[in-house]
Amino acid sequence: RRIVVVTTYSTALLLAFYHLVLEREKMHNFNRFYLLGSVLFSFLVPLYIIYIDVAPLVLKATPTTSFSYPTEITPEIIIEKSIDYTLIFIGIYSLISSILFIRFGKNDTILPHTFWNYIFINKNDFENQKIEQELFTHELTHVTQKHTLDVLLLEFLQAIFWINPFFILLKKAVQLNHEFLADETVINQHKNTIQYQHLLVNKAAWKNDYYLASNLNYSLTKKRLKMMTKQSSRTKIWL
């Protein structure tokens, strides 16, 4: 129980610092390893135990009155069976984890977009050359930088430690950071930020199940558009 509580608080603090400070700056590679390192750090913190020296407590013994049962009377001892809530908790916890693992396994077989070394796209659009090169570059970045590994790791941990709600927020932060990394590669290669921004807005307006690894909703797209034109000073980044 102590491990769960400490891990939850640790994850919450590290995630809060990321959203308040690091996410605002254009240092996506550092942020990727910060988020993944937060998971490892959160599990290591509970292993460190702080010992505090305290003065010994001396209790003064007081005389007690002894009492003995008559030999002909046998005291009746009543033993009540207590409910083992620990086993009940473990059973419920294992059941929910099993359900999440089943969902996790099913997702592996139907994940669209980029998965490991594969890019999933619409066949008709590909044959008719309707897929923009910027989108190919974007998806190829997910492949070359092994972003699938990050997502699978967090999905696996979330299935085990589902009781920690901050793992859900952490996974979303990691996925958004993946989009920042891919967007940065597209801009560096194609040198046309405005055209790429218009492309993202069009894809966000058109509900498409085949483009880009993350869901293109307006809130995430807005963050991505603002990040593309953001200028971060080297001094702030080093600090």
C-alpha positions as CSV (number, residue, x, y, z in Angstrom):
1,R,0.0,0.0,0.0
2,R,2.9,2.4,0.9
3,I,4.5,1.7,-2.5
4,V,1.3,2.5,-4.4
5,V,0.8,5.8,-2.5
6,V,4.4,6.9,-2.9
7,T,4.5,6.0,-6.6
8,T,1.2,7.8,-7.2
9,Y,2.4,11.0,-5.5
10,S,5.8,10.8,-7.2
11,T,4.2,10.4,-10.7
12,A,1.8,13.3,-10.0
13,L,4.6,15.7,-9.0
14,L,6.8,14.8,-12.0
15,L,3.9,15.1,-14.4
16,A,2.9,18.4,-12.9
17,F,6.4,19.8,-13.4
18,Y,6.4,18.6,-17.0
19,H,3.1,20.3,-17.8
20,L,4.0,23.5,-16.0
21,V,7.6,23.9,-17.2
22,L,9.0,21.4,-19.7
23,E,6.1,21.0,-22.1
24,R,6.2,24.7,-22.9
25,E,9.8,24.5,-24.2
26,K,11.1,23.2,-27.5
27,M,13.2,20.4,-26.2
28,H,11.2,17.4,-27.2
29,N,14.0,14.8,-27.1
30,F,14.8,15.7,-23.5
31,N,11.1,15.6,-22.6
32,R,10.7,12.1,-24.1
33,F,13.4,10.7,-21.8
34,Y,12.1,12.8,-18.9
35,L,8.7,11.3,-19.2
36,L,10.0,7.7,-19.5
37,G,12.5,8.3,-16.7
38,S,9.6,9.5,-14.5
39,V,8.1,6.0,-14.6
40,L,11.4,4.4,-13.5
41,F,12.0,7.1,-10.8
42,S,8.4,6.7,-9.4
43,F,9.1,3.0,-8.9
44,L,12.5,3.5,-7.3
45,V,11.4,6.2,-4.8
46,P,9.4,3.8,-2.5
47,L,12.4,1.6,-2.2
48,Y,14.3,4.3,-0.3
49,I,13.4,4.3,3.4
50,I,14.2,7.3,5.6
51,Y,15.2,6.4,9.2
52,I,14.8,9.0,11.9
53,D,16.5,8.7,15.3
54,V,14.1,9.2,18.2
55,A,14.6,9.0,21.9
56,P,13.6,5.7,23.5
57,L,10.3,5.7,25.2
58,V,10.5,4.3,28.8
59,L,7.3,2.9,30.3
60,K,7.1,2.6,34.1
61,A,5.9,-0.8,35.1
62,T,3.0,-0.9,37.4
63,P,2.1,-3.9,39.7
64,T,-0.7,-6.0,38.4
65,T,-3.1,-8.2,40.2
66,S,-2.8,-11.8,39.3
67,F,-5.8,-13.9,38.9
68,S,-6.1,-17.6,38.6
69,Y,-9.1,-19.7,37.6
70,P,-10.4,-22.3,40.0
71,T,-9.3,-25.7,39.0
72,E,-12.8,-26.9,38.3
73,I,-13.6,-24.1,35.9
74,T,-12.2,-24.2,32.3
75,P,-12.3,-20.8,30.6
76,E,-14.1,-20.9,27.3
77,I,-12.1,-19.4,24.4
78,I,-14.1,-18.1,21.5
79,I,-12.3,-17.8,18.2
80,E,-13.8,-15.6,15.6
81,K,-12.9,-16.0,12.0
82,S,-12.0,-12.7,10.5
83,I,-12.4,-11.9,6.8
84,D,-9.2,-11.6,4.9
85,Y,-9.7,-8.4,2.9
86,T,-6.2,-8.6,1.5
87,L,-7.2,-11.7,-0.6
88,I,-10.3,-10.0,-1.8
89,F,-8.4,-6.9,-2.9
90,I,-5.8,-9.0,-4.7
91,G,-8.6,-10.9,-6.5
92,I,-10.3,-7.7,-7.7
93,Y,-7.0,-6.1,-8.6
94,S,-6.0,-9.2,-10.6
95,L,-9.3,-9.4,-12.4
96,I,-9.2,-5.8,-13.6
97,S,-5.5,-6.2,-14.7
98,S,-6.5,-9.3,-16.7
99,I,-9.3,-7.3,-18.5
100,L,-6.8,-4.6,-19.3
101,F,-4.3,-7.1,-20.6
102,I,-6.9,-8.6,-22.9
103,R,-7.7,-5.2,-24.3
104,F,-4.0,-4.5,-24.6
105,G,-3.5,-7.7,-26.6
106,K,-6.5,-6.9,-28.9
107,N,-5.1,-3.4,-29.6
108,D,-1.9,-4.9,-30.8
109,T,-3.6,-6.6,-33.7
110,I,-5.7,-3.6,-34.8
111,L,-3.6,-0.5,-34.2
112,P,-3.7,1.7,-37.3
113,H,-1.1,4.2,-38.5
114,T,2.4,3.5,-37.3
115,F,3.2,0.3,-35.4
116,W,6.8,-0.9,-35.0
117,N,8.4,-0.8,-38.5
118,Y,5.1,-0.6,-40.4
119,I,3.1,2.4,-41.6
120,F,-0.6,1.8,-42.2
121,I,-2.3,4.0,-44.8
122,N,-5.4,4.1,-47.0
123,K,-4.8,1.9,-50.0
124,N,-6.9,3.9,-52.4
125,D,-5.3,7.2,-51.4
126,F,-1.9,5.6,-51.8
127,E,-2.7,4.3,-55.3
128,N,-4.1,7.6,-56.4
129,Q,-1.1,9.5,-54.9
130,K,-3.3,11.5,-52.5
131,I,-1.1,11.1,-49.5
132,E,1.2,14.1,-48.9
133,Q,4.9,13.7,-48.4
134,E,4.7,15.5,-45.1
135,L,2.5,12.7,-43.8
136,F,5.0,10.1,-44.9
137,T,7.8,12.0,-43.2
138,H,5.7,12.3,-40.1
139,E,4.9,8.6,-39.8
140,L,8.4,7.6,-40.8
141,T,9.7,9.6,-37.8
142,H,7.5,7.5,-35.5
143,V,9.1,4.4,-37.0
144,T,12.8,5.5,-36.9
145,Q,12.5,6.9,-33.3
146,K,10.8,3.7,-32.0
147,H,7.8,5.6,-30.6
148,T,5.8,2.4,-30.5
149,L,8.1,1.0,-27.8
150,D,7.2,3.9,-25.5
151,V,3.5,3.5,-26.0
152,L,3.6,-0.3,-25.5
153,L,5.6,0.1,-22.3
154,L,3.1,2.5,-20.8
155,E,0.2,0.4,-21.9
156,F,1.8,-2.6,-20.2
157,L,2.4,-0.7,-17.0
158,Q,-1.0,0.8,-17.0
159,A,-2.6,-2.7,-17.2
160,I,-0.7,-3.6,-14.1
161,F,-0.8,-0.4,-12.1
162,W,-4.2,0.8,-13.3
163,I,-4.9,2.0,-9.7
164,N,-2.6,4.9,-10.4
165,P,-4.6,7.3,-12.5
166,F,-1.6,9.4,-13.5
167,F,-0.4,6.7,-15.8
168,I,-3.2,7.6,-18.2
169,L,-2.1,11.3,-18.2
170,L,1.5,10.2,-18.6
171,K,0.7,8.1,-21.6
172,K,-1.1,11.0,-23.2
173,A,1.8,13.4,-22.5
174,V,4.2,10.9,-24.1
175,Q,2.0,10.5,-27.2
176,L,1.7,14.3,-27.6
177,N,5.5,14.6,-27.3
178,H,5.8,12.0,-30.1
179,E,3.8,14.3,-32.3
180,F,6.0,17.2,-31.4
181,L,9.1,15.2,-32.4
182,A,7.5,14.1,-35.7
183,D,6.3,17.6,-36.5
184,E,9.7,19.0,-35.9
185,T,11.3,16.5,-38.3
186,V,8.7,17.4,-41.0
187,I,9.4,21.2,-40.6
188,N,13.2,20.7,-40.7
189,Q,13.0,18.5,-43.9
190,H,10.2,20.2,-45.9
191,K,10.9,23.8,-44.8
192,N,7.2,24.9,-45.1
193,T,5.6,25.4,-41.7
194,I,2.5,27.2,-43.0
195,Q,1.7,24.6,-45.6
196,Y,2.1,21.8,-43.0
197,Q,-0.1,23.6,-40.5
198,H,-2.9,24.0,-43.1
199,L,-2.5,20.2,-43.8
200,L,-3.0,19.4,-40.1
201,V,-6.0,21.7,-39.8
202,N,-7.6,20.0,-42.8
203,K,-7.0,16.5,-41.4
204,A,-8.4,17.6,-38.0
205,A,-11.5,18.9,-39.6
206,W,-12.0,15.7,-41.6
207,K,-12.5,12.7,-39.3
208,N,-10.0,10.3,-40.8
209,D,-9.2,6.9,-39.4
210,Y,-6.0,6.4,-41.4
211,Y,-3.9,9.5,-41.0
212,L,-1.2,10.0,-38.3
213,A,-0.7,7.9,-35.2
214,S,-2.6,10.1,-32.7
215,N,-6.2,11.2,-32.8
216,L,-6.4,14.5,-34.5
217,N,-8.7,16.5,-32.2
218,Y,-8.7,20.2,-32.1
219,S,-7.1,20.6,-28.6
220,L,-4.0,18.5,-29.5
221,T,-3.8,20.1,-33.0
222,K,-3.8,23.6,-31.5
223,K,-0.9,22.7,-29.2
224,R,1.0,21.3,-32.1
225,L,0.4,24.3,-34.3
226,K,1.6,26.7,-31.5
227,M,4.7,24.5,-30.8
228,M,5.7,24.7,-34.5
229,T,6.2,28.5,-34.3
230,K,7.4,28.7,-30.7
231,Q,10.9,30.1,-30.1
232,S,12.6,28.9,-27.0
233,S,15.8,30.5,-25.7
234,R,18.8,28.3,-25.0
235,T,19.2,29.9,-21.6
236,K,15.7,28.8,-20.5
237,I,16.3,25.3,-21.9
238,W,19.6,24.9,-20.0
239,L,18.0,26.2,-16.8
